Amino acid sequence: MDWNNILTGIIDTAIYSLVGIILMGVGFLIINFFAPFSVKKEIEDDQNISLGIIIGAVIIGISIIIASVIMSPSTASRKIENPPAEMKINKQ
């Protein structure tokens, strides 16, 4: 068992989780800023169930987008194990 890889995976997971939570908070603040009414008042005081469902759906959509961006492979993390034919050097 390679503890270095396990520790790196745990640290990466914690960092990406924090980044995702921060971005979700920013997304909710943007929704709150652009809404022409008080979201808190509508949901808590007026018991507006439809607004709660819409806000929940928007938050789920934003979280899916953030998760897919975080999980997408970057060019820096890719290792070329089998290079394409153009990169192979023919030794003759």
C-alpha positions, 0 to 999 in steps of 0.5 A: 500500500502506497501511503503517499498516493492515499494521502495525496488523494485525501488532500485533493478530495478535501481541496476540491470539496472546499472549492465546490462548496465555496462556488455553490455559496457564490452561486446562491449569492448571485441568485439572491442578488439578481432576484427582484424579491427577498428569497429568504422572506418568500420561502420562510415567511410566505411559505412559497413552496414553488420558489423553494423547488425552483431554487433547489433545482437551480442549486442542483444544476449549479452543483452538477456543473461544478462537479463536472468541471472539477472532475474533468481531466486537465492537460497537466494531469494527463500522462502520455503512456502510449503516444500517438503515431506522430510522436513515435520515433522510428529507429531504423 
